[in-house]
């Protein structure tokens, strides 16, 4: 008996959101999407009961891509989902699962296995976060009022974040089956948009550092003082400090580059086998695999850094070659320093006195981050294409099943050979390009201190969401097209 037969009774009984039996009207899809988005914002404001004040957000530097909110029931965000996807992609890429995602039975097993792995990752991430170190400390006053020790309150905190992790799993499934786009993408857009809006419009009077426009309003009116522009300090304040000119340029540049890259494509002509004159094109975009594989790369880096923090908190005398940590919990040396991604300008601008690390250490760290993102982006993009049915074989089968064909080629095997000329190469190039852009954005900084990966994800997901909404509206206006190309 293979593992599939042994695990099938469990995996097929995993709770799941029922898939719609027929076509879901566009307005209803928008309603489900908006409802889940409102629920997400609500849950990010539900504070963990029993949590002491001053808790540390370890995932702060990765928060824009892992969504969620520090100290809320969605503390873990989409982290468990992403980590489970990494494990599945690696197992699937090594062909250790033996699952054919085009087979309905294997699809159910795959989805059930993903849910089991998400639950496992909730425990593997949540338990150390609550019971090890000082990431989510229990409030002694709550422990005293309930008549239990801090361990009891810690157990209650873990139960809350576990419920939040399971909720966000099913919220993602609701959006994927009943809404527009994916829940993971929607949550990333929501979190990054909050940071961007705050970075542009927040006022210091609201308890935050002033955003771009309020700062420049103060500079123009004279209420905000900056050094003379004729001095090095003044130029630094204008471009890197309060003025945030470099951050604005980087943000706009990322928007422009991603939108342009999304429009660069190789279009393969198609014609319908049964409807004379019905023609179309299949676009193989430069960013064919989307930028979602970047979540997997950054999540892998986040888990490596999480391991370092756990070792530092539990190991009384961790060797300095393995990792050194400052008073704020930031890594300052050792192996984990070189494996840490560059997040802000303060991580590498030694010539401005923003970091105390040696230039050679910083150069090695940048080189490792760049290599990790470029190679990891290419590898995970290939895994993503193969496991999501976007590879040449699956795409050729989908084109043939829809009744379309490449003019002059009728057999799916021939169509597959045509697609093999473009899809694998474009997938690798696009994954590497997105990885390099993410590192560049982090090096230069962005508005609202959004990570480069988070900004890339937001722009690309929003662009694809716009395309999907336009397609849904087209299908609503012309139902015959839906019948022709499938529901």
MIZAVO-808456 format. One line per field, with one value per residue (C-alpha): z, x, y; residue number from 1; residue in one letter. Coordinates in nm, 4 decimals. Layout:
// MIZAVO-808456
w	[Z, ...]
u	[X, ...]
v	[Y, ...]
drenlum	[NUM, ...]
lomar	[A, ...]
This chain:
// MIZAVO-808456
w	[0.0000, -0.1062, 0.0974, -0.1094, -0.0229, 0.3453, 0.3713, 0.1464, 0.4265, 0.6167, 0.3273, 0.1542, 0.4783, 0.5426, 0.5727, 0.2571, 0.1002, -0.1451, -0.5040, -0.6920, -0.9164, -1.1943, -1.3040, -1.0264, -1.1393, -1.1382, -0.8813, -0.6430, -0.6868, -0.6009, -0.2985, -0.1661, -0.2272, -0.0540, 0.2379, 0.2951, 0.2715, 0.5394, 0.7576, 0.7120, 0.8260, 1.1207, 1.2329, 1.2090, 1.4752, 1.7103, 1.9788, 2.1353, 2.4820, 2.7491, 2.5515, 2.7455, 2.6089, 2.4296, 2.2418, 1.9636, 1.6014, 1.4655, 1.1277, 1.1074, 0.8234, 0.6369, 0.7375, 0.3998, 0.2264, 0.5074, 0.5751, 0.9174, 1.2037, 1.5112, 1.8326, 1.6540, 1.5958, 1.2479, 1.3978, 1.1652, 0.8528, 0.5395, 0.6669, 0.7295, 0.3876, 0.2128, 0.4049, 0.3288, -0.0378, -0.0276, 0.1107, -0.1466, -0.4335, -0.3286, -0.2882, -0.6158, -0.7983, -0.6796, -0.7884, -0.4399, -0.4095, -0.7152, -0.7601, -1.0961, -1.0350, -1.3581, -1.2010, -0.9872, -0.7210, -0.6914, -0.6822, -0.3715, -0.2117, -0.2970, -0.1425, 0.1666, 0.2032, 0.1753, 0.4590, 0.6795, 0.6124, 0.6906, 1.0293, 1.0933, 1.0040, 1.2369, 1.5221, 1.4110, 1.3799, 1.6567, 1.9398, 1.9361, 1.8909, 2.2065, 2.4330, 2.3307, 2.3577, 2.4231, 2.0978, 2.2466, 2.6270, 2.8573, 3.0710, 3.4430, 3.5414, 3.3164, 3.4535, 3.8085, 3.7333, 3.5674, 3.8428, 3.6038, 3.5450, 3.2512, 3.0774, 3.0818, 2.9287, 2.6696, 2.5772, 2.5357, 2.3142, 2.0963, 2.0618, 1.9356, 1.6726, 1.5641, 1.5074, 1.3125, 1.0949, 1.0133, 0.9465, 0.6955, 0.5218, 0.4617, 0.3786, 0.1023, -0.0209, -0.0265, -0.2429, -0.4764, -0.5353, -0.4971, -0.5443, -0.7760, -0.7677, -0.4679, -0.0972, -0.0482, -0.3110, -0.1694, 0.1820, 0.0529, -0.1395, 0.1706, 0.3985, 0.1545, 0.0567, 0.4218, 0.4452, 0.1203, 0.2202, 0.5620, 0.3976, 0.1704, 0.3873, 0.7593, 0.9939, 1.2882, 1.4964, 1.4520, 1.6369, 1.3255, 1.1344, 0.8858, 0.5366, 0.2127, 0.1382, 0.4954, 0.5208, 0.2000, 0.3045, 0.6187, 0.4193, 0.1800, 0.4579, 0.6762, 0.9681, 0.9024, 0.9198, 0.7173, 0.6849, 0.4046, 0.0644, 0.0012, 0.2571, 0.2433, 0.5421, 0.3581, 0.0452, 0.2591, 0.4435, 0.1123, -0.0680, 0.2105, 0.5173, 0.5638, 0.1958, 0.0883, -0.2741, -0.3404, -0.1842, -0.4083, -0.7193, -0.6312, -0.5689, -0.8995, -1.0822, -0.9475, -1.0555, -1.4076, -1.4511, -1.3298, -1.5431, -1.8448, -1.7764, -1.7484, -2.0949, -2.2551, -2.4023, -2.6852, -2.8392, -2.9979, -3.2519, -3.1933, -3.3969, -3.3004, -3.4554, -3.4721, -3.5065, -3.8329, -3.7971, -3.4164, -3.3423, -3.0393, -2.8946, -2.6064, -2.4285, -2.2777, -2.0552, -1.9475, -1.5864, -1.6840, -1.3347, -1.1779, -0.8788, -0.6273, -0.6238, -0.4622, -0.1558, -0.1322, -0.1534, 0.1084, 0.3322, 0.3204, 0.4256, 0.7030, 0.8371, 0.8360, 1.0366, 1.2688, 1.3386, 1.4226, 1.6689, 1.8375, 1.8736, 2.0142, 2.2716, 2.3828, 2.3513, 2.6430, 2.4573, 2.0856, 1.8910, 1.7392, 1.4028, 1.3917, 1.4810, 1.6862, 1.7824, 1.8998, 2.1789, 1.9385, 1.8275, 1.4927, 1.3621, 1.3515, 1.2662, 1.2033, 0.9512, 1.0064, 0.9294, 0.5856, 0.5228, 0.6261, 0.3359, 0.2906, 0.4067, 0.4249, 0.3316, 0.6924, 0.6304, 0.3798, 0.3618, 0.5788, 0.4066, 0.5638, 0.9058, 0.8956, 0.9931, 1.1921, 0.9903, 0.7778, 0.4017, 0.3096, 0.5362, 0.3732, 0.0221, 0.1029, 0.2487, -0.0625, -0.2904, -0.0950, -0.0957, -0.4693, -0.5476, -0.3226, -0.4838, -0.8470, -0.8302, -0.5838, -0.7915, -1.1058, -0.9308, -0.7527, -1.0713, -1.2516, -0.9646, -0.9626, -1.3361, -1.3181, -1.0085, -1.1089, -1.4535, -1.6444, -1.8009, -2.1743, -2.1471, -1.9281, -2.1281, -2.4594, -2.3173, -2.1981, -2.5387, -2.7155, -2.4674, -2.5203, -2.8913, -2.9841, -3.1842, -3.3245, -3.6971, -3.8829, -3.5682, -3.4401, -3.2070, -2.8485, -2.8681, -3.1504, -2.9628, -2.6604, -2.8637, -2.9803, -2.6227, -2.5057, -2.7182, -2.4973, -2.1570, -1.9809, -2.0916, -2.0140, -1.6728, -1.5674, -1.7048, -1.5435, -1.2041, -1.2020, -1.3111, -1.0348, -0.7768, -0.8872, -0.8805, -0.5261, -0.3985, -0.5811, -0.4254, -0.0768, -0.1313, -0.2295, -0.0011, -0.0798, 0.0486, 0.3745, 0.4268, 0.2190, 0.1289, -0.2357, -0.2627, -0.1080, -0.3534, -0.6505, -0.5346, -0.4864, -0.8286, -1.0131, -0.8243, -0.8714, -1.2448, -1.2770, -1.0674, -1.3088, -1.6025, -1.4318, -1.3548, -1.7182, -1.8324, -1.5941, -1.7225, -2.0817, -1.9995, -1.8356, -2.1426, -2.3864, -2.2286, -2.5539, -2.4908, -2.1565, -2.3250, -2.5954, -2.3667, -2.0646, -1.7354]
u	[0.0000, 0.1415, 0.1275, -0.1645, -0.3860, -0.2880, -0.3437, -0.6507, -0.9110, -0.7630, -0.6789, -1.0167, -1.1984, -1.0140, -1.2618, -1.2795, -1.4836, -1.7378, -1.6603, -1.9464, -2.1372, -2.1964, -2.0963, -2.0692, -2.1912, -1.9283, -2.1086, -2.1316, -1.7587, -1.6879, -1.9161, -1.7300, -1.3928, -1.4951, -1.6459, -1.3277, -1.1201, -1.3347, -1.3061, -0.9274, -0.8998, -1.1286, -0.9186, -0.5931, -0.7407, -0.8463, -0.5751, -0.4489, -0.5969, -0.3315, -0.0465, 0.1840, 0.2646, 0.5920, 0.5978, 0.8541, 0.7484, 1.0109, 0.8373, 0.8375, 1.0888, 0.8920, 0.5463, 0.4620, 0.4879, 0.3567, 0.0550, -0.1073, -0.0510, 0.1714, -0.0140, -0.3391, -0.5164, -0.3561, -0.0074, 0.1163, -0.0382, 0.0043, 0.3366, 0.2131, 0.0430, 0.3573, 0.5882, 0.3602, 0.3702, 0.7513, 0.7544, 0.5003, 0.6865, 1.0155, 0.8555, 0.6681, 0.9778, 1.1700, 0.8734, 0.8434, 0.4672, 0.3612, 0.0545, -0.0876, -0.2689, -0.4670, -0.6343, -0.9392, -0.8571, -0.4972, -0.6144, -0.8216, -0.5250, -0.2962, -0.5327, -0.5805, -0.2045, -0.1599, -0.4082, -0.2316, 0.1040, -0.0421, -0.1611, 0.1829, 0.3495, 0.1140, 0.2462, 0.6098, 0.5992, 0.3563, 0.4905, 0.8477, 0.7083, 0.4950, 0.6969, 1.0560, 1.2248, 1.0235, 0.8319, 0.4792, 0.5151, 0.2233, 0.0794, 0.1367, -0.1736, -0.3941, -0.2334, -0.3059, -0.6652, -0.7357, -0.5622, -0.3224, 0.0491, 0.2166, 0.2257, -0.1536, -0.1732, 0.0891, -0.1260, -0.4244, -0.2187, -0.1064, -0.4645, -0.5687, -0.2947, -0.3610, -0.7275, -0.6154, -0.3857, -0.6690, -0.9104, -0.6769, -0.6362, -1.0102, -1.0437, -0.7885, -0.9895, -1.3133, -1.1563, -0.9945, -1.3217, -1.5919, -1.4127, -1.1692, -0.7985, -0.6470, -0.6765, -0.2985, -0.2574, -0.5484, -0.4018, -0.0606, -0.2197, -0.4145, -0.1091, 0.1247, -0.1403, -0.1768, 0.1977, 0.2058, -0.0865, 0.0714, 0.4069, 0.2461, -0.0160, 0.0374, 0.0856, 0.3193, 0.0259, -0.1255, 0.1671, 0.3593, 0.6525, 0.5181, 0.4507, 0.5926, 0.3291, 0.2903, 0.6704, 0.6999, 0.4088, 0.6074, 0.9255, 0.7483, 0.5705, 0.8829, 0.7350, 0.9750, 1.3399, 1.6093, 1.9803, 2.0956, 2.0854, 2.4365, 2.5744, 2.6162, 2.3816, 2.1110, 2.1336, 2.1307, 1.8199, 1.6511, 1.7207, 1.7655, 1.6093, 1.2974, 1.2647, 1.2406, 1.3099, 1.5095, 1.2327, 0.9731, 1.1903, 1.2417, 0.8697, 0.7691, 1.0479, 0.9283, 0.5712, 0.6848, 0.9240, 0.6726, 0.3873, 0.6207, 0.7467, 0.3871, 0.3177, 0.6259, 0.5109, 0.5413, 0.1961, 0.1245, -0.1630, -0.4650, -0.7717, -1.0874, -1.1278, -1.5087, -1.5892, -1.4651, -1.3022, -1.2676, -0.9083, -0.7063, -0.3585, -0.1944, 0.0429, 0.3673, 0.4601, 0.8089, 0.6932, 0.5154, 0.5147, 0.3886, 0.5864, 0.4215, 0.7274, 0.9098, 0.6927, 0.8376, 1.1961, 1.1469, 0.9509, 1.2424, 1.4755, 1.2321, 1.2283, 1.6106, 1.6227, 1.3498, 1.5651, 1.8583, 1.6507, 1.5221, 1.8766, 1.9950, 1.7143, 1.7606, 2.1379, 2.3109, 2.6407, 2.5773, 2.9079, 2.9789, 3.0572, 2.6983, 2.5313, 2.5557, 2.2516, 2.2143, 2.0006, 1.7067, 1.7217, 1.8813, 2.1542, 2.4925, 2.7411, 2.8039, 2.6542, 2.2961, 2.4087, 2.5332, 2.2113, 1.9894, 1.8344, 1.9070, 1.5917, 1.6751, 1.9470, 2.0679, 2.1780, 2.4477, 2.5282, 2.8412, 2.9857, 2.7078, 2.7592, 2.4266, 2.5838, 2.8891, 2.9645, 3.2759, 3.2387, 3.3580, 3.0906, 2.8227, 2.9402, 2.9282, 2.5781, 2.4542, 2.6114, 2.4485, 2.1090, 2.1314, 2.2374, 1.9665, 1.6941, 1.8024, 1.8656, 1.5831, 1.3444, 1.4276, 1.3986, 1.0708, 0.9289, 0.9926, 0.8344, 0.5390, 0.4764, 0.4906, 0.2724, 0.0030, -0.0639, 0.1152, 0.3838, 0.4014, 0.2288, -0.0606, -0.1039, -0.1106, -0.3773, -0.5841, -0.5599, -0.6763, -0.9583, -1.0904, -1.1247, -0.8389, -0.5335, -0.2219, -0.2919, -0.1366, -0.0978, -0.3801, -0.2186, -0.1475, 0.2011, 0.2932, 0.1427, 0.3472, 0.6684, 0.5856, 0.5239, 0.8477, 1.0380, 0.9191, 0.7727, 1.0777, 1.3184, 1.0792, 1.0001, 1.3666, 1.4434, 1.1328, 1.2013, 1.5613, 1.4572, 1.1989, 1.4538, 1.7058, 1.4385, 1.3366, 1.6943, 1.7409, 1.4236, 1.5381, 1.8800, 1.7344, 1.4298, 1.0642, 0.7825, 0.6357, 0.9364, 0.7621, 0.9983, 1.0996, 0.9442, 0.6197, 0.6001, 0.6730, 0.4065, 0.1500, 0.2017, 0.2031, -0.0926, -0.2945, -0.2153, -0.3251, -0.6336, -0.7244, -0.6819, -0.8972, -1.1718, -1.1664, -1.1916, -1.4812, -1.6672, -1.6092, -1.7481, -2.0541, -2.1195, -2.0642, -2.1794, -2.1016, -1.7318, -1.7629, -1.9220, -1.6544, -1.3500, -1.4962, -1.6375]
v	[0.0000, 0.3364, 0.6553, 0.7859, 0.4903, 0.5128, 0.8886, 0.9120, 0.8589, 1.1547, 1.3882, 1.3504, 1.4370, 1.7608, 2.0523, 2.2601, 2.5376, 2.3993, 2.4892, 2.6607, 2.4213, 2.6715, 3.0173, 3.2766, 3.6213, 3.8912, 4.1068, 3.8136, 3.7501, 4.1127, 4.0810, 3.7769, 3.9431, 4.2659, 4.0729, 3.8710, 4.1903, 4.3595, 4.0475, 4.0512, 4.4140, 4.3367, 4.0384, 4.2372, 4.4671, 4.1864, 4.2008, 3.8795, 3.8371, 3.7909, 3.9490, 4.1800, 4.5237, 4.5815, 4.2512, 4.2289, 4.1819, 3.9473, 3.9347, 4.3161, 4.3230, 4.0545, 4.1759, 4.3307, 3.9929, 3.7716, 3.9982, 3.9692, 4.2114, 4.2048, 4.1244, 4.0371, 3.7071, 3.7116, 3.7206, 3.4449, 3.5965, 3.3870, 3.2497, 2.8910, 2.8798, 2.9995, 2.7660, 2.4698, 2.5698, 2.5703, 2.2147, 2.0953, 2.2628, 2.1032, 1.7597, 1.7978, 1.9234, 1.6161, 1.3978, 1.2478, 1.2920, 1.0948, 1.3186, 1.4223, 1.7516, 1.7045, 1.3979, 1.5007, 1.2379, 1.3515, 1.7141, 1.6392, 1.4613, 1.7535, 2.0075, 1.7909, 1.7481, 2.1238, 2.1827, 1.9264, 2.0936, 2.4377, 2.3102, 2.1573, 2.4888, 2.6768, 2.4614, 2.4752, 2.8547, 2.9455, 2.7286, 2.8697, 3.2204, 3.1887, 2.9599, 3.0446, 3.3812, 3.6954, 3.7352, 3.7055, 3.7387, 3.6633, 3.9413, 3.8543, 4.0543, 3.8384, 3.5217, 3.6376, 3.7347, 3.3974, 3.2060, 3.0324, 3.0636, 3.2307, 2.8916, 2.8829, 3.2319, 3.1336, 2.8344, 3.0679, 3.3027, 3.0131, 2.8894, 3.2333, 3.2621, 2.9016, 2.9880, 3.2955, 3.0822, 2.8410, 3.1288, 3.2921, 2.9532, 2.9241, 3.2932, 3.2389, 2.9392, 3.1389, 3.4108, 3.1561, 2.9685, 3.2338, 3.5669, 3.7406, 3.6576, 3.4805, 3.5480, 3.5448, 3.8168, 4.0158, 4.0152, 4.1261, 4.4139, 4.5174, 4.5234, 4.6982, 4.9534, 5.0495, 5.1109, 5.3091, 5.5316, 5.5914, 5.6665, 5.9243, 6.0946, 6.0175, 6.3156, 6.3253, 6.4414, 6.0935, 5.9402, 5.8422, 5.9817, 6.2315, 6.0988, 6.2344, 6.4987, 6.6345, 6.6569, 6.8553, 7.0742, 7.1531, 7.2173, 7.4540, 7.6441, 7.6545, 7.4605, 7.1700, 7.2632, 7.0899, 7.1750, 7.4027, 7.2371, 7.3719, 7.1261, 6.7478, 6.7159, 6.9089, 6.6918, 6.3790, 6.5003, 6.5868, 6.2590, 6.0031, 6.1601, 6.3702, 6.4607, 6.0944, 6.1870, 5.8680, 5.6566, 5.8238, 5.7719, 5.4043, 5.3494, 5.5078, 5.3213, 4.9856, 5.0661, 5.1582, 4.8631, 4.6021, 4.7381, 4.7479, 4.3943, 4.2718, 4.4139, 4.2515, 3.9222, 3.6736, 3.6225, 3.2840, 3.3047, 3.0782, 2.9909, 2.8026, 2.4606, 2.4761, 2.8465, 2.9890, 3.3296, 3.3018, 3.3903, 3.4851, 3.4947, 3.3145, 3.5556, 3.4263, 3.7200, 3.8128, 3.7630, 3.4410, 3.2909, 3.6146, 3.7398, 3.5072, 3.2748, 3.5679, 3.5112, 3.1618, 3.2899, 3.5617, 3.3248, 3.0815, 3.3640, 3.4617, 3.1063, 3.0958, 3.4201, 3.2925, 2.9865, 3.2155, 3.4170, 3.1020, 2.9652, 3.2981, 3.3078, 2.9469, 2.9077, 3.0756, 3.1153, 3.0835, 3.0893, 3.4299, 3.2702, 3.1467, 3.4757, 3.7935, 3.9992, 4.3582, 4.4980, 4.5463, 4.1839, 4.2681, 4.0400, 4.2140, 3.9390, 3.5718, 3.3324, 3.4515, 3.8081, 3.7071, 3.5118, 3.8042, 3.9987, 4.3673, 4.5460, 4.9175, 5.1656, 5.1520, 4.7921, 4.8838, 5.2593, 5.2437, 5.5521, 5.7623, 5.6109, 5.4227, 5.0883, 4.9858, 4.6719, 4.6539, 4.7227, 4.3709, 4.2194, 4.4328, 4.3434, 3.9710, 4.0120, 4.1980, 3.9351, 3.6505, 3.8246, 3.8954, 3.5380, 3.3957, 3.6057, 3.5577, 3.1827, 3.1193, 3.3298, 3.1309, 2.7923, 2.8673, 3.0211, 2.6902, 2.4946, 2.7357, 2.6957, 2.3162, 2.2743, 2.5259, 2.3812, 2.6572, 2.4369, 2.3600, 2.0205, 2.1390, 2.4601, 2.2698, 2.0387, 2.3365, 2.5045, 2.1894, 2.1231, 2.4772, 2.4065, 2.6392, 2.5447, 2.7021, 2.7551, 2.4646, 2.2488, 2.0286, 1.7774, 1.8834, 1.7250, 1.9631, 2.2592, 2.1572, 2.1646, 2.5177, 2.6301, 2.4672, 2.7170, 3.0035, 2.9072, 2.7502, 3.0247, 3.3091, 3.1569, 3.1490, 3.4981, 3.6497, 3.4879, 3.6103, 3.9616, 3.9939, 3.8749, 4.1383, 4.4123, 4.3151, 4.3493, 4.6812, 4.8243, 4.7206, 4.8768, 5.2153, 5.2173, 5.2875, 5.5062, 5.3800, 5.1489, 4.8837, 4.6021, 4.5786, 4.2340, 4.3592, 4.6488, 4.4204, 4.1780, 4.4529, 4.6116, 4.2795, 4.1295, 4.4498, 4.4465, 4.0826, 4.1527, 4.4320, 4.1916, 3.9283, 4.1809, 4.2961, 3.9328, 3.8641, 4.1696, 4.0548, 3.7107, 3.8701, 4.0844, 3.7954, 3.4630, 3.2786, 3.3392, 3.1647, 2.8642, 2.8648, 2.8818, 2.6999, 2.8264]
drenlum	[1, 2, 3, 4, 5, 6, 7, 8, 9, 10, 11, 12, 13, 14, 15, 16, 17, 18, 19, 20, 21, 22, 23, 24, 25, 26, 27, 28, 29, 30, 31, 32, 33, 34, 35, 36, 37, 38, 39, 40, 41, 42, 43, 44, 45, 46, 47, 48, 49, 50, 51, 52, 53, 54, 55, 56, 57, 58, 59, 60, 61, 62, 63, 64, 65, 66, 67, 68, 69, 70, 71, 72, 73, 74, 75, 76, 77, 78, 79, 80, 81, 82, 83, 84, 85, 86, 87, 88, 89, 90, 91, 92, 93, 94, 95, 96, 97, 98, 99, 100, 101, 102, 103, 104, 105, 106, 107, 108, 109, 110, 111, 112, 113, 114, 115, 116, 117, 118, 119, 120, 121, 122, 123, 124, 125, 126, 127, 128, 129, 130, 131, 132, 133, 134, 135, 136, 137, 138, 139, 140, 141, 142, 143, 144, 145, 146, 147, 148, 149, 150, 151, 152, 153, 154, 155, 156, 157, 158, 159, 160, 161, 162, 163, 164, 165, 166, 167, 168, 169, 170, 171, 172, 173, 174, 175, 176, 177, 178, 179, 180, 181, 182, 183, 184, 185, 186, 187, 188, 189, 190, 191, 192, 193, 194, 195, 196, 197, 198, 199, 200, 201, 202, 203, 204, 205, 206, 207, 208, 209, 210, 211, 212, 213, 214, 215, 216, 217, 218, 219, 220, 221, 222, 223, 224, 225, 226, 227, 228, 229, 230, 231, 232, 233, 234, 235, 236, 237, 238, 239, 240, 241, 242, 243, 244, 245, 246, 247, 248, 249, 250, 251, 252, 253, 254, 255, 256, 257, 258, 259, 260, 261, 262, 263, 264, 265, 266, 267, 268, 269, 270, 271, 272, 273, 274, 275, 276, 277, 278, 279, 280, 281, 282, 283, 284, 285, 286, 287, 288, 289, 290, 291, 292, 293, 294, 295, 296, 297, 298, 299, 300, 301, 302, 303, 304, 305, 306, 307, 308, 309, 310, 311, 312, 313, 314, 315, 316, 317, 318, 319, 320, 321, 322, 323, 324, 325, 326, 327, 328, 329, 330, 331, 332, 333, 334, 335, 336, 337, 338, 339, 340, 341, 342, 343, 344, 345, 346, 347, 348, 349, 350, 351, 352, 353, 354, 355, 356, 357, 358, 359, 360, 361, 362, 363, 364, 365, 366, 367, 368, 369, 370, 371, 372, 373, 374, 375, 376, 377, 378, 379, 380, 381, 382, 383, 384, 385, 386, 387, 388, 389, 390, 391, 392, 393, 394, 395, 396, 397, 398, 399, 400, 401, 402, 403, 404, 405, 406, 407, 408, 409, 410, 411, 412, 413, 414, 415, 416, 417, 418, 419, 420, 421, 422, 423, 424, 425, 426, 427, 428, 429, 430, 431, 432, 433, 434, 435, 436, 437, 438, 439, 440, 441, 442, 443, 444, 445, 446, 447, 448, 449, 450, 451, 452, 453, 454, 455, 456, 457, 458, 459, 460, 461, 462, 463, 464, 465, 466, 467, 468, 469, 470, 471, 472, 473, 474, 475, 476, 477, 478, 479, 480, 481, 482, 483, 484, 485, 486, 487]
lomar	[X, X, X, X, X, X, X, X, X, X, X, X, X, X, X, X, X, X, X, X, X, X, X, X, X, X, X, X, X, X, X, X, X, X, X, X, X, X, X, X, X, X, X, X, X, X, X, X, X, X, X, X, X, X, X, X, X, X, X, X, X, X, X, X, X, X, X, X, X, X, X, X, X, X, X, X, X, X, X, X, X, X, X, X, X, X, X, X, X, X, X, X, X, X, X, X, X, X, X, X, X, X, X, X, X, X, X, X, X, X, X, X, X, X, X, X, X, X, X, X, X, X, X, X, X, X, X, X, X, X, X, X, X, X, X, X, X, X, X, X, X, X, X, X, X, X, X, X, X, X, X, X, X, X, X, X, X, X, X, X, X, X, X, X, X, X, X, X, X, X, X, X, X, X, X, X, X, X, X, X, X, X, X, X, X, X, X, X, X, X, X, X, X, X, X, X, X, X, X, X, X, X, X, X, X, X, X, X, X, X, X, X, X, X, X, X, X, X, X, X, X, X, X, X, X, X, X, X, X, X, X, X, X, X, X, X, X, X, X, X, X, X, X, X, X, X, X, X, X, X, X, X, X, X, X, X, X, X, X, X, X, X, X, X, X, X, X, X, X, X, X, X, X, X, X, X, X, X, X, X, X, X, X, X, X, X, X, X, X, X, X, X, X, X, X, X, X, X, X, X, X, X, X, X, X, X, X, X, X, X, X, X, X, X, X, X, X, X, X, X, X, X, X, X, X, X, X, X, X, X, X, X, X, X, X, X, X, X, X, X, X, X, X, X, X, X, X, X, X, X, X, X, X, X, X, X, X, X, X, X, X, X, X, X, X, X, X, X, X, X, X, X, X, X, X, X, X, X, X, X, X, X, X, X, X, X, X, X, X, X, X, X, X, X, X, X, X, X, X, X, X, X, X, X, X, X, X, X, X, X, X, X, X, X, X, X, X, X, X, X, X, X, X, X, X, X, X, X, X, X, X, X, X, X, X, X, X, X, X, X, X, X, X, X, X, X, X, X, X, X, X, X, X, X, X, X, X, X, X, X, X, X, X, X, X, X, X, X, X, X, X, X, X, X, X, X, X, X, X, X, X, X, X, X, X, X, X]
